[in-house]
Amino acid sequence: MAVYRVGVIGCGRKGTAHARAYALNPATEVVAAADTDSENLGLFCERFGAPGYSDYREMLRRERIDIAVPILPVSVNPDVVVGCAEMGVRAIACEKPIAASLSDADRMVEACQERGIKLAAGDLDRNFREYWQARRMIEDSAIGDVVSVNMLKGGITEMSGGGCQLFSLVRMFAFDAEAEWVIGWVSGDPWSDHDQGVGGYIRFENGIECYMHRDFNARSGIEVLGTKGVFYCDGSYMEIWQAREGAVRPTMSDLVKVEGVFPETSLWEGSGTYDADGWRYPGRRNIATAQSIVDALEQDTEPTGSGENGRKVLELAIAMRESHRRGRVPVRLPLEDRSLRVYPHEGRWLNKKDVYGREWYAEAIGGAVRE
Ligand SMILES: NC(=O)c1ccc[n+]([C@@H]2O[C@H](COP(=O)([O-])OP(=O)(O)OC[C@H]3O[C@@H](n4cnc5c(N)ncnc54)[C@H](O)[C@@H]3O)[C@@H](O)[C@H]2O)c1
């Protein structure tokens, strides 16, 4: 297997976690970094023993980067992703949400598609291998035909920032089919372009329906309902329940839990702990996200959390808000007006150091390595 040269752009909190996940992967090596903030750049370069650049283009010109990893405030993400594509890399793995506007998401996806560059957007729950194991079982009829996907975890404060995680999972268990139409309602002012909670209904072209809860509730997580069983994940643990032989219209008492399929440990096992070298463990999800880029390059497939997925989930959230704006009517996809947008919360849109202050930031970024 090749060893891919990784260049990280944006050496902040999450950039450091991504870099550690690539450093732990035998198929990748963090060879350079770029950041406009000399303090963050200096700390990162010291930690990873890599050269640093104040301009990412200079890094790309000099370092023969295979995988560009821009982990940036959303306000600058689209221009940098397109810039990386124009300068020529093999893969780009940015964070989520992909952009504020649909037009920005379009130009990012197109700039990469035109050049055959793999684009991924986000350290996403849908990159966990266990969800793919569940999806393969469902494709192999473990729960019969899928009827609906219930997103029980409320998209209570963020339809885009955190909500893109939820929409990404929903799409995954609707087998990434195109959404035909949605109805939705937001938690505050539907005319605001700023991020807020959303709930609603999605009809996919393969007939699968999705019910998206808006508010927090005690049964958090995702539920996939089939004609002969149920898949459920509360965000940490997974279960599959199958109907007993002969149950014609199964009810709860006909369902039997399939034992020994999924790990008994939490998906988040080990998160927040420090390893023997003093590094905070980036988490199984971030490790899976880095591996998904390697897999995409090795197997010439789309990353599990692709840029195309990032664009589609932004569109779903915006379409639900459009439904509310138009009087809670069904809205057909794709949306024609590509100028529509959702500005994520300030801490995602701008540099966190500027938003939360130097003291908070020093502690947050300092914690990546044990003192
Ligand atoms: N998937 C997840 O679970 C998850 C978790 C946290 C953050 N995020 C996302 O990651 C992104 C970054 O978050 P963060 O917490 O690391 O923020 P941060 O403020 O800690 O880091 C951003 C870094 O980008 C640098 N930067 C800004 N503009 C730049 C430019 N033009 N060129 C080079 N560097 C530039 C900043 O100086 C800073 O070092 C956000 O989009 C956020 O939504 C995702």
Ligand as a Chemical Component Dictionary entry (heavy atoms), coordinates in Angstrom:
data_LIG
# 
_chem_comp.id                   LIG 
_chem_comp.type                 NON-POLYMER 
_chem_comp.pdbx_formal_charge   0 
_chem_comp.three_letter_code    LIG 
# 
loop_
_chem_comp_atom.comp_id 
_chem_comp_atom.atom_id 
_chem_comp_atom.alt_atom_id 
_chem_comp_atom.type_symbol 
_chem_comp_atom.charge 
_chem_comp_atom.model_Cartn_x 
_chem_comp_atom.model_Cartn_y 
_chem_comp_atom.model_Cartn_z 
_chem_comp_atom.pdbx_ordinal 
LIG N1  N1  N 0  -17.031 16.714 12.677 1  
LIG C1  C1  C 0  -16.990 17.192 13.905 2  
LIG O1  O1  O 0  -17.391 16.530 14.848 3  
LIG C2  C2  C 0  -16.408 18.562 14.141 4  
LIG C3  C3  C 0  -15.975 18.908 15.424 5  
LIG C4  C4  C 0  -15.397 20.160 15.610 6  
LIG C5  C5  C 0  -15.276 21.049 14.556 7  
LIG N2  N2  N 1  -15.753 20.703 13.317 8  
LIG C6  C6  C 0  -15.618 21.622 12.177 9  
LIG O2  O2  O 0  -14.230 21.848 11.961 10 
LIG C7  C7  C 0  -13.995 23.172 11.498 11 
LIG C8  C8  C 0  -12.887 23.829 12.300 12 
LIG O3  O3  O 0  -13.211 23.787 13.692 13 
LIG P1  P1  P 0  -12.085 23.999 14.811 14 
LIG O4  O4  O 0  -12.729 23.682 16.099 15 
LIG O5  O5  O -1 -10.829 23.281 14.455 16 
LIG O6  O6  O 0  -11.824 25.590 14.693 17 
LIG P2  P2  P 0  -10.515 26.407 15.107 18 
LIG O7  O7  O 0  -10.931 27.848 15.166 19 
LIG O8  O8  O 0  -9.913  25.784 16.313 20 
LIG O9  O9  O 0  -9.495  26.176 13.910 21 
LIG C9  C9  C 0  -9.556  26.790 12.659 22 
LIG C10 C10 C 0  -8.141  27.011 12.167 23 
LIG O10 O10 O 0  -8.198  27.461 10.804 24 
LIG C11 C11 C 0  -7.232  28.512 10.646 25 
LIG N3  N3  N 0  -7.563  29.312 9.458  26 
LIG C12 C12 C 0  -8.591  30.187 9.303  27 
LIG N4  N4  N 0  -8.597  30.682 8.041  28 
LIG C13 C13 C 0  -7.550  30.104 7.395  29 
LIG C14 C14 C 0  -7.043  30.177 6.067  30 
LIG N5  N5  N 0  -7.591  30.979 5.146  31 
LIG N6  N6  N 0  -5.958  29.443 5.744  32 
LIG C15 C15 C 0  -5.372  28.647 6.674  33 
LIG N7  N7  N 0  -5.811  28.515 7.935  34 
LIG C16 C16 C 0  -6.885  29.247 8.296  35 
LIG C17 C17 C 0  -7.301  29.253 11.964 36 
LIG O11 O11 O 0  -6.202  30.114 12.170 37 
LIG C18 C18 C 0  -7.394  28.108 12.961 38 
LIG O12 O12 O 0  -6.123  27.631 13.328 39 
LIG C19 C19 C 0  -15.363 23.869 11.567 40 
LIG O13 O13 O 0  -15.914 23.848 10.286 41 
LIG C20 C20 C 0  -16.219 23.003 12.454 42 
LIG O14 O14 O 0  -17.587 23.033 12.072 43 
LIG C21 C21 C 0  -16.303 19.469 13.109 44 
# 
loop_
_chem_comp_bond.comp_id 
_chem_comp_bond.atom_id_1 
_chem_comp_bond.atom_id_2 
_chem_comp_bond.value_order 
_chem_comp_bond.pdbx_ordinal 
LIG N1  C1  SING 1  
LIG C1  O1  DOUB 2  
LIG C1  C2  SING 3  
LIG C2  C3  SING 4  
LIG C2  C21 DOUB 5  
LIG C3  C4  DOUB 6  
LIG C4  C5  SING 7  
LIG C5  N2  DOUB 8  
LIG N2  C6  SING 9  
LIG N2  C21 SING 10 
LIG C6  O2  SING 11 
LIG C6  C20 SING 12 
LIG O2  C7  SING 13 
LIG C7  C8  SING 14 
LIG C7  C19 SING 15 
LIG C8  O3  SING 16 
LIG O3  P1  SING 17 
LIG P1  O4  DOUB 18 
LIG P1  O5  SING 19 
LIG P1  O6  SING 20 
LIG O6  P2  SING 21 
LIG P2  O7  DOUB 22 
LIG P2  O8  SING 23 
LIG P2  O9  SING 24 
LIG O9  C9  SING 25 
LIG C9  C10 SING 26 
LIG C10 O10 SING 27 
LIG C10 C18 SING 28 
LIG O10 C11 SING 29 
LIG C11 N3  SING 30 
LIG C11 C17 SING 31 
LIG N3  C12 SING 32 
LIG N3  C16 SING 33 
LIG C12 N4  DOUB 34 
LIG N4  C13 SING 35 
LIG C13 C14 SING 36 
LIG C13 C16 DOUB 37 
LIG C14 N5  SING 38 
LIG C14 N6  DOUB 39 
LIG N6  C15 SING 40 
LIG C15 N7  DOUB 41 
LIG N7  C16 SING 42 
LIG C17 O11 SING 43 
LIG C17 C18 SING 44 
LIG C18 O12 SING 45 
LIG C19 O13 SING 46 
LIG C19 C20 SING 47 
LIG C20 O14 SING 48 
# 
